[in-house]
Amino acid sequence: MALEQRYYRALIVSRSEKFIKEIGSLLSAEQFERDAASGAAAARRKLLERSYDFVIVNAPLSDEFGSRLSMDVSTSPGTIAVLFAMAEVYEEIVHKTAPHGVFVIRKPASASVVSQSLSLLISARERLRAVEKKAGKAESKLDEIRVVNKAKWCLIDNEEMSENDAHKAIEKAAMDAGITKKQAAQMIIERYN
């Protein structure tokens, strides 16, 4: 079984054009759509316009250090924040940002270390994607349960059915109409509201 090729969006934030080019060269065009910003303010504007799988920050930035931006980014669902920090401040930055889910890489870093780190980050992103998918399914199921329960109460109150009979009536309505239980429940709710 072949692995599915994923495509990622990456935002590289750095005041150094050289860093942007070097990191950009490690992100293959077949796998990454790359965007760049020179500072935190520009990055925040780009983040309002679109979502990114990875935001790679090279600290310090021109308008702030970069740790606040990285922590803010890490709260976005589906986005992985990566912060490059100098060796002198690395431990302090890790202590400050790691609890927020920020991945910190010590500078200077060789191309092989960065490539290995990117592979690990891709794995983390895929793991996040799987969790998001499961959470979405669970939320959808909970929403269906809420709607069906509301429809059951409509039938119980208006048709004087038992809860079991109301549940059976919703299932029968769904089967007869060839629709989902949630759709049948929504039709019942609309009928009584």
Disulfide bonds with the S-S distance in Angstrom:
none
